[in-house]
Amino acid sequence: MSSVTPASSMPELAGRHIRRRKGSKHDRTGCLTCRYRRKKCVENTFPSCGACMRLNLECIREAKHRVVPSNGSINKANKLARVNSPLDSQIDRPLCVQSHDISSKRRYAMRYYVTVLTQLLTVSQQYNSFLSAFLPMAMESPALADSLVAWASGHLSASDDRYAITALEARSASLSALSKSISTASDITYHETNTATCLILLTSEVCLGNYAGWYNHLTGAKHIIQSACNVAGNQVVHGPDAFKHSAEGQWVLRNFAYHDVLGSVTLGTKPLIHADYLEGITDVVDSYIGVASQLLVFISEISNIDTSSELQMQEYFAIIETNLQSWHCHVDSSADLAAVAYTYRSAALIYLYRQMRKYLRLNKETLPNNQTKLIELDSKIQTEVFNTLIHISNVSPSGIPDSALLFPLFVAGGEAREGCHIDMIQLLLRLMLEKRPFHNIIRALGVLEVIWNRRMQASEDEVDWEDVVTSQGGGLLLT
């Protein structure tokens, strides 16, 4: 039978110290990893606790709570409602490795390349050569592996300064390994991986804001391609043909052509190698340009038109225009990839008309009916600006393929005159920049806004993006 404590004993009981468990401070301030493991978060240091560092675990901390809503919260909410893509969540909230260990940063950078960066660049999840080709090739080439780490670390450094050193170290290691590999290259696989390394270093420079340094890597890739040789059957093939006997080699050629041909447009030069080597390897879904690889051949032909002869100029102009207007992508292409391809066709036509217009303006004193031809060209250009925006509107808003739209958007934006067209192009580039914070997108948008402002303020109808890029310096690459 239980007894009841008499009231007279209450003062004595109250005077005693009663120990109550209120929970350890580690329960409230420890890392989430230790809480999940039901362990005390000993040596609760930042950014990694002692337990996680000892066991080589990822030390995850609880996110800080925002009390005052940010100004951009409404815009961000609208964006998430408009574009419901699993990739967006990875990009908006990139994981941040907590360890200071160099090898951990390299591992995380490669993980970032696989899970995020490759998704930002490809137009097709099914045909993603950034994964299916570059990763196996990196197993054979330390130079290529280091270039991938440098590329990914460079992107991570935009949100975490600790990765800047990792990027520099990996880039230095890649260049050193590339130099050694070039000097000892013995078969075509070396040429494939060495060219791929140059292209990765090139892309890294462009995305991180070095608008001029990329061309050195492109030139290096050209020399490697031209020096290659391979045995095919009973004959020895050289140059680009040596790359065509493997899926990886074909991808490297298309990758090179993408940068070389589109780079020739913004540089105002001929491509380093005429893109006719693409014949026979364009009937695939390319990771950069989808089903539009054949259009690179047409753009290369435009850049190579001989302007010294009026007769030849007119003849080539008519042939290329007819070929572009009659070109159609494969009937089995997805709606998104077809829309992307047709934006490139319109961009190629705009580029063709621009080249012809430039020629007419330079020879306006000697060519008959010059003004009439200029008016006709301007009309054709505005038609293709409109067509570009129509095709872009057919790309699904949550789809990945919009990563390839920078070149056609810029080319159309440079010729846009209607306010509604300018507003749409500006909006599309800003949305692209939100999803893909690459410096070349910032650069392209900045050049276009200078053009639009000049035309609006001073009625400079003939202001051209080539003049703006030249006056600002630094170059421009739209890949």
C-alpha positions as CSV (number, residue, x, y, z in Angstrom):
1,M,0.0,0.0,0.0
2,S,1.5,3.3,-1.0
3,S,1.9,6.0,1.5
4,V,1.2,9.7,1.0
5,T,3.9,12.1,1.9
6,P,2.7,14.3,4.7
7,A,2.6,18.0,4.1
8,S,5.1,18.6,6.9
9,S,7.8,17.0,4.9
10,M,7.3,19.2,1.8
11,P,9.8,21.9,2.8
12,E,12.5,19.2,3.3
13,L,11.8,17.7,-0.1
14,A,11.8,21.1,-1.8
15,G,15.2,21.9,-0.4
16,R,16.7,18.9,-2.0
17,H,18.3,19.2,-5.5
18,I,16.3,17.1,-7.9
19,R,18.2,16.2,-11.1
20,R,16.1,16.4,-14.2
21,R,17.3,15.4,-17.7
22,K,16.8,18.4,-20.1
23,G,18.8,16.9,-23.0
24,S,22.4,17.4,-24.0
25,K,23.5,20.5,-25.9
26,H,24.6,18.0,-28.6
27,D,20.9,17.2,-29.1
28,R,20.1,20.8,-29.9
29,T,23.2,22.0,-31.7
30,G,24.8,18.9,-33.1
31,C,24.9,18.0,-36.8
32,L,22.0,16.2,-38.5
33,T,24.3,13.2,-39.3
34,C,25.0,12.5,-35.6
35,R,21.3,13.0,-34.7
36,Y,20.3,10.5,-37.4
37,R,22.9,8.0,-36.0
38,R,21.6,8.6,-32.5
39,K,25.1,9.6,-31.4
40,K,26.4,12.5,-29.4
41,C,27.9,15.1,-31.7
42,V,31.3,15.3,-29.9
43,E,33.9,17.8,-30.9
44,N,31.0,19.9,-32.4
45,T,33.3,21.9,-34.6
46,F,32.4,23.7,-37.8
47,P,32.1,23.0,-40.6
48,S,32.6,19.3,-39.8
49,C,32.2,17.7,-36.4
50,G,34.9,15.4,-35.0
51,A,32.8,12.2,-35.4
52,C,32.0,12.8,-39.0
53,M,35.6,13.7,-39.8
54,R,36.8,10.5,-38.0
55,L,34.3,8.2,-39.8
56,N,34.6,10.1,-43.2
57,L,30.9,10.9,-43.2
58,E,29.2,13.9,-44.8
59,C,28.6,16.4,-41.9
60,I,25.2,17.9,-42.7
61,R,24.0,20.9,-40.8
62,E,20.5,22.2,-40.4
63,A,19.7,25.1,-42.7
64,K,19.4,28.6,-41.2
65,H,15.8,29.9,-40.9
66,R,14.8,33.1,-42.6
67,V,12.6,35.4,-40.6
68,V,12.2,38.3,-43.0
69,P,11.1,37.2,-46.5
70,S,13.5,38.2,-49.3
71,N,12.5,40.5,-52.1
72,G,12.9,37.8,-54.7
73,S,10.9,35.2,-52.9
74,I,7.8,35.9,-54.9
75,N,9.7,35.7,-58.2
76,K,11.3,32.5,-57.1
77,A,7.9,31.0,-56.2
78,N,6.6,31.9,-59.6
79,K,9.5,30.4,-61.3
80,L,9.1,27.1,-59.4
81,A,5.5,27.1,-60.2
82,R,6.2,27.7,-63.9
83,V,9.1,25.3,-64.3
84,N,8.7,22.0,-62.4
85,S,12.0,20.3,-63.1
86,P,13.8,18.0,-60.8
87,L,17.1,19.5,-62.1
88,D,16.1,22.9,-60.8
89,S,16.1,21.8,-57.2
90,Q,19.7,20.5,-57.6
91,I,20.8,23.7,-59.1
92,D,19.0,26.1,-56.8
93,R,20.3,24.2,-53.7
94,P,23.7,22.8,-54.6
95,L,25.2,20.6,-51.9
96,C,28.3,22.0,-50.3
97,V,31.0,19.6,-49.2
98,Q,32.1,20.4,-45.7
99,S,35.5,18.8,-45.6
100,H,38.6,20.8,-46.1
101,D,40.4,17.7,-47.5
102,I,41.6,18.3,-51.1
103,S,40.6,14.8,-52.2
104,S,37.1,15.3,-50.8
105,K,36.7,18.4,-52.9
106,R,37.9,16.6,-56.0
107,R,35.4,13.8,-55.4
108,Y,32.6,16.2,-54.8
109,A,33.5,18.2,-57.9
110,M,33.3,15.1,-60.0
111,R,30.0,14.3,-58.4
112,Y,28.8,17.8,-59.3
113,Y,29.9,17.3,-62.9
114,V,28.0,14.0,-63.1
115,T,24.8,15.1,-61.4
116,V,24.5,18.8,-62.2
117,L,26.9,20.2,-64.8
118,T,26.3,17.5,-67.5
119,Q,22.5,18.1,-67.1
120,L,23.0,21.8,-67.7
121,L,24.7,21.3,-71.0
122,T,23.0,18.4,-72.8
123,V,19.9,18.7,-74.9
124,S,19.1,15.0,-74.4
125,Q,19.2,13.0,-71.2
126,Q,19.1,9.8,-73.3
127,Y,22.0,10.8,-75.5
128,N,24.3,12.5,-73.0
129,S,27.9,12.2,-74.3
130,F,29.2,14.3,-71.4
131,L,28.5,11.1,-69.4
132,S,28.6,8.2,-71.8
133,A,31.7,9.3,-73.6
134,F,33.8,11.7,-71.5
135,L,33.6,9.6,-68.3
136,P,35.0,6.4,-69.8
137,M,37.6,8.4,-71.7
138,A,38.6,10.1,-68.4
139,M,39.4,6.6,-67.0
140,E,42.2,6.4,-69.6
141,S,43.4,10.0,-69.4
142,P,44.6,11.8,-66.3
143,A,44.6,15.0,-68.3
144,L,40.9,14.7,-69.2
145,A,40.0,13.6,-65.6
146,D,41.7,16.7,-64.2
147,S,40.1,19.0,-66.8
148,L,36.6,17.7,-65.7
149,V,37.5,18.4,-62.1
150,A,38.8,21.9,-63.0
151,W,35.6,22.6,-64.9
152,A,33.2,21.5,-62.2
153,S,35.3,23.2,-59.4
154,G,35.3,26.4,-61.4
155,H,31.5,26.4,-61.3
156,L,31.4,25.5,-57.6
157,S,33.7,28.3,-56.8
158,A,31.0,30.8,-57.8
159,S,29.2,29.8,-54.6
160,D,32.1,28.5,-52.5
161,D,35.5,30.2,-52.6
162,R,37.3,27.1,-51.3
163,Y,36.8,25.5,-54.7
164,A,38.8,28.2,-56.6
165,I,42.1,26.7,-55.4
166,T,40.8,23.2,-56.3
167,A,40.0,24.5,-59.8
168,L,43.4,26.1,-60.3
169,E,45.2,23.0,-59.0
170,A,43.2,20.7,-61.3
171,R,43.7,22.9,-64.3
172,S,47.4,23.0,-63.7
173,A,47.5,19.3,-63.4
174,S,45.5,18.8,-66.5
175,L,47.7,21.1,-68.6
176,S,50.8,19.3,-67.3
177,A,49.3,15.8,-68.0
178,L,48.1,17.0,-71.5
179,S,51.6,18.2,-72.4
180,K,53.1,14.8,-71.4
181,S,50.3,12.9,-73.3
182,I,50.8,14.9,-76.5
183,S,54.5,14.2,-76.5
184,T,54.0,10.5,-76.1
185,A,50.8,9.9,-78.1
186,S,51.0,6.6,-79.9
187,D,47.5,5.8,-81.2
188,I,44.1,7.3,-82.0
189,T,42.8,7.0,-78.4
190,Y,45.4,9.4,-77.2
191,H,44.4,11.9,-79.9
192,E,40.7,11.5,-78.9
193,T,41.3,12.1,-75.2
194,N,43.8,14.9,-75.8
195,T,41.3,16.7,-78.1
196,A,38.6,16.2,-75.5
197,T,40.8,17.7,-72.8
198,C,41.4,20.8,-74.9
199,L,37.6,21.1,-75.5
200,I,36.8,20.8,-71.8
201,L,39.4,23.4,-70.9
202,L,37.9,25.6,-73.7
203,T,34.4,25.3,-72.4
204,S,35.5,25.9,-68.8
205,E,37.1,29.2,-69.9
206,V,34.0,30.4,-71.7
207,C,31.5,29.5,-68.9
208,L,33.7,31.2,-66.3
209,G,34.1,34.5,-68.2
210,N,37.4,34.2,-70.1
211,Y,35.9,35.2,-73.5
212,A,39.2,35.3,-75.3
213,G,41.4,32.5,-73.8
214,W,39.2,29.8,-75.1
215,Y,40.6,30.2,-78.7
216,N,44.0,29.0,-77.6
217,H,42.5,25.7,-76.5
218,L,40.5,25.5,-79.8
219,T,43.7,26.0,-81.8
220,G,45.4,23.3,-79.8
221,A,42.5,20.9,-80.5
222,K,42.8,21.7,-84.2
223,H,46.4,20.7,-84.3
224,I,45.8,17.5,-82.5
225,I,43.0,16.6,-84.9
226,Q,45.0,17.3,-88.0
227,S,48.0,15.4,-86.7
228,A,46.0,12.2,-86.0
229,C,46.2,9.1,-88.1
230,N,44.5,5.7,-87.8
231,V,44.3,2.4,-89.6
232,A,40.9,1.6,-91.1
233,G,40.8,-1.7,-92.9
234,N,43.7,-1.8,-95.3
235,Q,44.3,2.0,-95.5
236,V,45.7,4.7,-93.3
237,V,43.4,7.7,-92.7
238,H,44.5,11.1,-91.4
239,G,43.0,14.1,-89.7
240,P,39.3,14.2,-88.9
241,D,38.7,10.9,-90.8
242,A,40.9,9.2,-88.2
243,F,38.3,10.0,-85.5
244,K,35.3,8.6,-87.3
245,H,35.8,5.0,-86.4
246,S,34.6,5.2,-82.8
247,A,31.5,6.8,-81.1
248,E,33.8,8.8,-78.8
249,G,35.8,10.1,-81.8
250,Q,32.7,11.2,-83.6
251,W,31.5,13.0,-80.5
252,V,34.8,14.8,-80.2
253,L,34.6,15.9,-83.9
254,R,31.0,17.3,-83.4
255,N,32.1,18.9,-80.2
256,F,35.0,20.6,-81.9
257,A,32.8,21.7,-84.9
258,Y,30.2,23.2,-82.5
259,H,32.8,25.5,-81.0
260,D,34.8,26.1,-84.1
261,V,31.9,26.9,-86.4
262,L,29.9,29.0,-84.0
263,G,33.1,30.7,-82.8
264,S,33.8,31.8,-86.4
265,V,30.5,33.7,-86.4
266,T,31.3,35.9,-83.5
267,L,35.0,36.2,-84.4
268,G,34.2,37.1,-88.0
269,T,36.7,34.6,-89.3
270,K,36.7,31.3,-91.2
271,P,36.5,28.1,-89.1
272,L,39.9,26.6,-88.3
273,I,38.8,23.4,-90.2
274,H,36.0,23.4,-92.8
275,A,33.1,21.5,-91.3
276,D,32.6,19.2,-94.2
277,Y,34.3,16.4,-92.1
278,L,30.9,16.2,-90.3
279,E,29.4,14.4,-93.3
280,G,28.4,10.9,-92.3
281,I,28.4,11.6,-88.5
282,T,25.4,13.9,-88.2
283,D,22.6,11.4,-88.2
284,V,22.6,11.2,-84.4
285,V,21.3,13.1,-81.4
286,D,24.2,15.3,-80.5
287,S,24.5,16.4,-76.8
288,Y,25.1,20.0,-77.7
289,I,22.9,20.7,-80.7
290,G,20.5,17.8,-80.9
291,V,19.5,16.9,-84.4
292,A,20.9,20.0,-86.0
293,S,24.5,19.0,-86.5
294,Q,24.2,19.2,-90.3
295,L,23.4,22.9,-90.0
296,L,26.9,23.4,-88.7
297,V,28.2,22.5,-92.2
298,F,26.0,25.2,-93.8
299,I,27.1,27.8,-91.3
300,S,30.7,26.8,-92.0
301,E,30.1,27.3,-95.7
302,I,28.7,30.8,-95.0
303,S,31.8,31.7,-93.1
304,N,34.0,30.5,-96.0
305,I,32.2,32.4,-98.8
306,D,34.7,34.2,-101.0
307,T,33.7,37.9,-101.0
308,S,36.3,38.9,-103.6
309,S,34.1,37.9,-106.5
310,E,30.6,39.3,-106.9
311,L,29.5,36.5,-109.2
312,Q,30.7,33.8,-106.9
313,M,29.2,35.6,-103.9
314,Q,25.8,35.7,-105.5
315,E,26.0,32.1,-106.6
316,Y,27.0,30.7,-103.3
317,F,24.5,32.9,-101.5
318,A,21.6,31.5,-103.6
319,I,22.8,27.9,-103.2
320,I,23.2,28.0,-99.4
321,E,19.9,29.9,-99.0
322,T,18.1,27.2,-101.0
323,N,19.8,24.4,-99.0
324,L,18.9,25.9,-95.7
325,Q,15.3,26.6,-96.6
326,S,14.8,23.1,-97.8
327,W,16.5,21.4,-94.8
328,H,14.3,19.4,-92.4
329,C,15.3,17.4,-89.4
330,H,14.5,13.6,-89.2
331,V,10.8,12.8,-89.0
332,D,11.4,10.7,-85.8
333,S,12.9,13.7,-83.9
334,S,11.2,14.7,-80.7
335,A,9.2,18.0,-80.7
336,D,11.7,19.7,-78.5
337,L,14.7,18.7,-80.5
338,A,13.0,19.6,-83.8
339,A,12.1,23.0,-82.4
340,V,15.8,23.6,-81.4
341,A,17.0,22.5,-84.8
342,Y,14.7,24.9,-86.6
343,T,15.9,27.8,-84.4
344,Y,19.4,27.0,-85.7
345,R,18.1,27.0,-89.3
346,S,16.6,30.4,-88.8
347,A,19.8,31.6,-87.1
348,A,21.9,30.3,-90.0
349,L,19.6,32.2,-92.5
350,I,20.0,35.4,-90.5
351,Y,23.8,34.9,-90.5
352,L,23.7,34.4,-94.3
353,Y,21.6,37.5,-94.9
354,R,23.9,39.5,-92.6
355,Q,26.9,38.5,-94.6
356,M,25.2,39.4,-97.8
357,R,24.1,42.7,-96.4
358,K,27.6,43.5,-95.2
359,Y,28.9,42.8,-98.7
360,L,26.3,45.1,-100.3
361,R,27.0,47.9,-97.8
362,L,30.7,47.7,-98.5
363,N,30.1,47.9,-102.3
364,K,27.1,50.2,-102.4
365,E,28.7,52.5,-104.9
366,T,29.4,49.9,-107.5
367,L,26.6,47.4,-107.3
368,P,23.3,48.1,-109.2
369,N,20.0,48.1,-107.4
370,N,21.9,48.1,-104.1
371,Q,19.2,49.8,-102.0
372,T,16.4,47.5,-103.3
373,K,18.5,44.4,-102.4
374,L,19.2,45.8,-98.9
375,I,15.5,46.3,-98.3
376,E,14.8,42.7,-99.4
377,L,17.5,41.4,-97.1
378,D,16.2,43.3,-94.1
379,S,12.7,41.9,-94.7
380,K,14.0,38.4,-94.9
381,I,16.0,38.9,-91.7
382,Q,12.9,40.2,-89.8
383,T,11.0,37.1,-91.0
384,E,13.6,34.8,-89.6
385,V,13.7,36.7,-86.3
386,F,10.0,36.0,-86.0
387,N,10.4,32.4,-87.1
388,T,13.1,31.9,-84.4
389,L,10.8,33.0,-81.7
390,I,8.0,30.8,-83.0
391,H,10.2,27.8,-83.0
392,I,11.5,28.6,-79.5
393,S,8.0,28.9,-78.2
394,N,7.6,25.2,-79.2
395,V,10.3,24.2,-76.8
396,S,8.6,22.9,-73.6
397,P,9.3,25.3,-70.7
398,S,10.4,22.5,-68.4
399,G,12.6,20.8,-71.0
400,I,16.3,20.5,-71.0
401,P,16.9,21.5,-74.7
402,D,16.8,25.2,-74.0
403,S,20.6,24.9,-73.1
404,A,21.3,25.1,-76.9
405,L,19.3,28.2,-77.5
406,L,21.9,30.9,-76.7
407,F,23.3,31.1,-80.2
408,P,20.0,31.5,-82.1
409,L,18.6,33.8,-79.4
410,F,21.6,36.1,-79.7
411,V,21.6,36.1,-83.5
412,A,17.9,36.9,-83.6
413,G,18.3,39.5,-80.8
414,G,21.0,41.3,-82.7
415,E,18.5,41.9,-85.5
416,A,15.3,42.4,-83.6
417,R,13.5,45.7,-84.2
418,E,10.0,45.1,-82.8
419,G,9.6,45.9,-79.1
420,C,7.7,42.6,-78.5
421,H,10.5,40.6,-80.1
422,I,13.1,42.4,-78.0
423,D,11.2,41.9,-74.8
424,M,10.7,38.2,-75.4
425,I,14.4,37.6,-76.3
426,Q,15.5,39.5,-73.2
427,L,13.1,37.5,-71.0
428,L,14.2,34.2,-72.4
429,L,17.9,35.0,-71.9
430,R,17.2,36.0,-68.3
431,L,15.3,32.8,-67.6
432,M,18.1,30.9,-69.2
433,L,20.6,32.7,-66.9
434,E,18.5,31.8,-63.8
435,K,18.8,28.1,-64.7
436,R,22.3,28.2,-66.1
437,P,24.5,30.9,-64.4
438,F,27.2,30.9,-67.1
439,H,29.2,34.0,-67.8
440,N,28.9,33.7,-71.6
441,I,25.1,34.1,-71.2
442,I,25.7,37.3,-69.1
443,R,28.1,38.5,-71.8
444,A,25.6,37.9,-74.6
445,L,22.7,39.6,-72.8
446,G,24.9,42.6,-72.0
447,V,25.9,43.1,-75.6
448,L,22.3,42.9,-76.8
449,E,21.1,45.3,-74.2
450,V,23.8,47.8,-75.4
451,I,22.5,47.5,-79.0
452,W,18.9,47.8,-78.0
453,N,19.6,50.9,-75.9
454,R,21.5,52.6,-78.6
455,R,18.8,52.0,-81.2
456,M,16.2,53.3,-78.8
457,Q,18.1,56.4,-77.6
458,A,19.9,57.6,-80.8
459,S,17.9,55.8,-83.5
460,E,21.1,54.1,-84.7
461,D,19.4,51.5,-86.9
462,E,22.7,50.3,-88.3
463,V,24.4,49.7,-84.9
464,D,25.7,46.1,-85.0
465,W,26.7,43.6,-82.3
466,E,30.0,43.0,-84.0
467,D,30.9,46.7,-83.4
468,V,29.9,46.5,-79.8
469,V,32.0,43.3,-79.2
470,T,35.0,44.9,-80.9
471,S,34.7,48.2,-78.9
472,Q,34.3,46.4,-75.6
473,G,37.0,43.9,-76.3
474,G,37.2,40.4,-74.7
475,G,35.6,38.5,-77.5
476,L,32.4,36.5,-77.4
477,L,31.5,32.8,-77.8
478,L,27.9,31.6,-77.9
479,T,28.4,27.9,-77.0
